[in-house]
Amino acid sequence: MILNESDKKLELEYPCNWCYKVVGESEEKIKEAVKDTIDQREHKLTSSKTSKSGKYKSMNLDMLVHSDDDRKTIYEELKKHKNVKIVI
């Protein structure tokens, strides 16, 4: 991964591993969103943090992305899923 200093654009060499932080109301709902979004693609989904109030959970989704479009499409699909509050 290279951050181009002149225009602050991220330059990645694909395929590469990518980690999305997915936030939702429960781990079960996040797991459902991931299944709906990436279907049978190989991935690793691990627990991360819980908000102070306990209302939100976050999980790390690690997976291989094949292109810039692939990486962005997964991000957008997760972001618009009904069970997902935030994707980072």
C-alpha atoms as one frame of an Amber mdcrd trajectory, in Angstrom:
protein
   0.000   0.000   0.000   1.388   3.405  -0.987   0.008   6.811  -0.088   0.836
   9.177  -2.914   1.894  12.417  -1.188   1.131  14.706  -4.141  -2.604  14.023
  -4.325  -3.167  11.847  -1.193  -4.471   8.956  -3.298  -4.164   5.425  -1.974
  -2.321   3.162  -4.406  -2.708  -0.559  -3.827  -1.316  -3.571  -5.630  -4.119
  -6.040  -6.296  -5.060  -8.623  -5.280  -4.458  -7.694  -1.647  -5.864  -8.374
   1.796  -8.247  -5.720   3.092  -9.912  -5.212   6.463 -13.320  -3.588   6.863
 -14.557  -2.558  10.322 -18.304  -3.264  10.343 -20.557  -1.808  13.066 -24.078
  -2.964  13.861 -26.479  -3.700  16.703 -25.331  -7.311  17.190 -22.752  -9.769
  15.932 -25.549 -11.916  14.511 -26.861  -9.035  12.393 -23.354  -8.184  11.198
 -22.759 -11.836  10.252 -26.014 -11.826   8.273 -24.984  -8.635   6.450 -21.593
 -10.087   5.562 -23.183 -13.309   4.298 -25.673 -11.330   2.191 -22.911  -9.126
   0.787 -20.032 -11.463  -0.001 -21.898 -14.786  -0.133 -19.384 -17.648  -0.455
 -16.158 -15.629  -0.755 -13.415 -16.656   1.621 -13.133 -14.284   4.576 -12.359
 -14.023   8.270 -14.856 -12.278  10.555 -13.718 -11.532  14.110 -15.179  -9.673
  17.071 -13.738  -6.255  17.759 -15.297  -3.818  20.220 -18.570  -3.011  21.954
 -19.756   0.562  22.522 -19.765   1.886  26.100 -23.546   1.622  26.241 -23.486
  -1.872  24.744 -25.836  -0.784  21.972 -23.362  -1.387  19.114 -20.846  -4.092
  18.270 -18.045  -3.964  15.761 -16.400  -6.778  13.841 -13.380  -6.971  11.549
 -13.950  -8.440   8.101 -10.651  -9.539   6.549 -10.670 -10.751   2.965  -8.871
 -10.734  -0.351  -9.996  -8.009  -2.743  -9.177  -8.305  -6.430  -9.389  -4.717
  -7.621 -10.195  -1.174  -6.571 -13.753  -1.637  -7.876 -14.118  -4.883  -5.909
 -12.938  -3.206  -2.689 -15.264  -0.232  -3.138 -18.261  -2.346  -4.176 -18.003
  -4.483  -1.043 -17.745  -1.320   1.059 -20.824   0.225  -0.582 -22.883  -2.980
  -0.339 -22.062  -3.379   3.357 -22.782   0.299   4.014 -26.287   0.131   2.546
 -27.253  -3.155   4.252 -30.104  -2.746   6.761 -28.106  -4.436   9.561 -25.035
  -2.208   9.237 -24.704   1.190  10.903 -21.135   2.077   9.853 -18.350   0.617
   7.693 -14.788   1.843   8.046
